[in-house]
């Protein structure tokens, strides 16, 4: 990588535990993401993927463990401060505000940040630029996902966390979403992608972690996981 200062991992998660009352959703999960890489956490419904993402992005407080971003401990840093620091989440289910315009939704992405990148988002997603004054609820599911990703990119993050971006979308639209995710990585932003659609996610990723019942049961270079029959048969039944 030319010009960039290469240090340790951008994100490091150590022995993370998340509980909801007596439910142990995440048990001692550790993983990391190197600068500029695309790391994916795959697993079935209920495996604990969203809980991990929400703990990293400051939306929920972990029971135990340590999370560091660019070498700083962020285990208890609230979400809005993390956005300012360059760590942004694209939430599950997109969370678009349908009655607000596309432009207003994008403005919300810049709310906690001095780095306003709406112009760049419009360049990347012309369909959003053309319809900027329309209610976001008028967009298709795929376009709303692009808006959710665009809203995160407004803050020009150095780490972006994507929670199930392919959920509920037609296969052709899923292709487009994955193209965008690859482009984000190619532009130098570190990506942590959480997906039930394990095959697609591993095909796009550098490194993969397979999650089952709140624990990491396999990890390694994504291509190796995809080529491992035991992993494929036991855990990667979902997705095309
Ligand atoms: P999904 O794809 O359905 O979002 P996931 O892998 O992201 O699944 P989580 O949403 O993190 O999994 O859920 C992990 C476990 O924690 C599940 O058993 C779930 O039922 C439980 N859980 C999640 N949120 C809560 C909550 N608010 N209260 C109680 N239990 C919860």
Boltz pocket constraint, residues with backbone or C-beta under 6 A from the ligand:
constraints:
  - pocket:
      binder: B
      contacts: [[A, 20], [A, 23], [A, 24], [A, 25], [A, 43], [A, 44], [A, 45], [A, 46], [A, 47], [A, 48], [A, 49], [A, 50], [A, 51], [A, 52], [A, 92], [A, 196]]
      max_distance: 6.0
